[in-house]
Amino acid sequence: MSTKRIAGLLSILSVFFFHLNLNAQITTPGKVTGVAISTQSVDITTENAFATITVYSPDIIRVRMDNKKLKPDFSYAVIGTPVKTAVTINQSDDAIFITTDSLKTIVHKNPFSIIFLTNAGDTINEDEAGLTTSWVGSEVTTYKHMREGERFIGLGEKTGPFDRTGSGFTNWNSDTYGYTPSQDPIYSSIPFYIGIHHNINYGIFLDNTFQTDFNFGASNNRFSSFGARNGEMNYYFIYHTHLADIITSYTSLTGRMKLPPMWSLGYQQNRFSYYPDKEVLRIAETFREKNIPVDGITLDILYMDSFKLFTWDKQRFPDPVGMTAKLKSLGIHTTVVVDPGIKIQPGAPAFERGLKDSVYLTYTDGKYYAAQVWPGWCYFTDFTNPKGRNYWSKEMKFFANNGVSGIWNDMNEFATWGQKVPSNVLFDFDGRKATTAEAHNVYALEMSKAGYDGARMASNERPFILTRAGFSGLQRYCAIWTGDNVASDEHMLLGVRLMCGLGVSGIPFTGVDVAGFIGTTTTDLYTRWMQLGSFFPYYRNHKELNTRSSEPWTYGEETLDNIKPSMNLRYKLMPYLYSSFFESTQDGLPVMRSLAIDYTFDPLIYEDPFQNQFEFGKSVMVVPVLSVQTFTKLYLPKGMWYEMYTDSLQTGGNVQNVEIPDQELPTFVKESSIIPMQSLVQSTEYAPTDTLILNFYKGSVPNTFVYYEDDGKTFDYEKGLYYKRTISYDPANTTISLDKADGQFISKFKNIAIVLHGFDDVSELTINGKKTELAETRFSYLAEQSIIDKSVKTVDVDFSDVMITVIKNDGGKITIKY
């Protein structure tokens, strides 16, 4: 045999053995070899894997798979359990069929693959033929067939366009100071997304705490995929006809927030860093002197003694109890930053208690893990250890004892100098034991849980906890903000998309550093961002060290005049905002809503710049604008819309160019909307006047709004101390109804002012069968007074002529015929 022929044969053999070796590294399930059917689940054995498919509800199917035996079930994210469901499970020689009243699941046997169908037989989602699920070493990935025109949204705090199609993402909580508008990953990990195609939408939640990766057609035109670097393939498939219901089902699994304290919904003034105490009080008093509403001031790390946790710098803050008490007398609450690192300082009480209770992270050989951060060398509490969470919960009393109302969890990815926690650090993982790879992404979640549980044990007062990092389920304990952003138009719009992404991922209480944490903010940018921030769930202004001050008066009187109306508007809309937060506690839907929630299949809402438009609650649509714009292009989805500040009626389904006044952003109200308001206050601690203002907008579709009220401070609402009533608008029968109030709380409002928008042909009302005079007057959302007599001309803003009548608010049922 010639040398050339031998060389060629060897080459062929080497390629053969290469592919043989490669195939040995990649494992697929193969064909099904065993099936065991139970009432709501089926256990499946394949040639190379084990799987359990469980019906969690008529709309939720859980899929667990591993190429080894499945471990005992455990999750930090999921608190929901299967509900009793009418389900049929049977099999043929070729497939297993799982049917509920909402969807069908078919598991093909040779090879193993899954398809989800509507009961009408339309394909919702299916494994990509030939790929399905596979393991490469310890890494597991499920490949899904990508439908023509399919969109993907969600994954929480992800940069880039709101529609994720064509991109890939990684979940690994990271400290990303000054992140770019396309950087990934950043601070938090929410492995839940929603797919949209052919008037169908579905959700997939991958419950795996290792680093997870998602591909929505990045570098391929064949599939979308999701996978984890280790652990099980463990995902929940959710199907509903309406996208909002997918979010509701997802939060039935991962939990919903409790009502936050009302003060946390007011404006928050932050700085890295306010000191000493005299400066803090000067800032607070200036707000009051200038009649600028504010509810909170936040202290960054310079309040501590050399950055050491559970301390005050006694030179800068000699009397923290006195300072926080003085702030409370001004209607202002104090929030302080808290980092997870405990300085290694023998003799320090908190440090020693941690040693005594053995709560710090260790290496696998039992020695404590130490890393440098702000205080120097630190140990870190193991929040995946019940002992560690209990220790932290008890230490939180330090802040309550000093009059602090809010806790701001920072650096909890967790961040260290060097940004590389070794892989051989050992976490308790609630007794299961885990290393960094598995525990990293849930560290911040469990830190927030420890702080929340400590606050609940200490008092009946609702805690406010803010976090920088987290995992699915964080909404149960805290709000989240989007970290160290940059003062730029690009970041202002990015922040909107980040919050909308978090919102469709089950997290309602979100915010950004308004005006940008890093860099210089121009006057125009400051104006537009502060106006925009008044519609964010968490309204926080924050600026880094050695930069221009960012309080509302620091940009001049003209700027203050341009931002103050929007700040005032937030406080006047507090009944609407607080009721929207209550709704979130019931159904998981966000306060700040991407248009995708209500207009899922409208392709224009995903386009730039319309992807940045959002709804504030379910009635108001806000259009962000760049700082240099005097005109902007906007899109009104299908339906009728009222321009909020003029009552001009617009027909939806079209794109238009509009001029942008100095004092307001383009803001629209949906037809048939119901918006409750109150008089202007300078803090949520202050009582408004005794008249609740109910704005009704004429429309062609019926609508309901659940008005909610309680003390705004305690958990007494869980004992029935709340005031709730459903308000309805029925255009077909020309009636407005206020159902009888539910709950034992007495409303702070004694009267109700009914404000009618667009009812130009109405001349009288009948209230509970009794004719009532209508008063035609002028109304403005932006005026310091909301209802202004015609003879008063003190505010230079746009007015709408509306019709108003005032009735007694006795809590009984009210029917208004127009």
MOBELWO-V432332 format. One record per helix or strand. SS is the DSSP state (@ for helix, = for strand). FROM is the first residue (numbers start at 1). TO is the last residue. Records with the same first field share a line. If there is no record, write none. Layout:
SS=FROM-TO ; FROM-TO
This chain:
@=3-25 ; 243-254 ; 262-265 ; 277-289 ; 301-303 ; 320-329 ; 349-357 ; 386-395 ; 397-401 ; 436-458 ; 474-476 ; 489-503 ; 523-533 ; 557-572 ; 574-587 ; 603-606 ; 610-612 ; 716-719
==26-28 ; 32-37 ; 41-46 ; 50-57 ; 60-66 ; 88-91 ; 95-99 ; 103-109 ; 112-118 ; 123-127 ; 133-136 ; 139-145 ; 151-154 ; 168-171 ; 189-189 ; 192-197 ; 200-206 ; 212-216 ; 223-228 ; 233-240 ; 268-269 ; 296-299 ; 305-305 ; 308-308 ; 333-339 ; 341-343 ; 360-360 ; 362-363 ; 368-368 ; 371-373 ; 376-381 ; 406-410 ; 425-427 ; 434-435 ; 461-461 ; 464-467 ; 471-471 ; 479-481 ; 486-486 ; 510-514 ; 518-518 ; 538-541 ; 592-594 ; 614-616 ; 620-623 ; 631-636 ; 640-643 ; 649-651 ; 654-659 ; 666-670 ; 674-677 ; 691-697 ; 703-709 ; 714-714 ; 723-730 ; 735-738 ; 742-742 ; 751-757 ; 765-767 ; 770-772 ; 775-779 ; 787-788 ; 800-808 ; 814-817
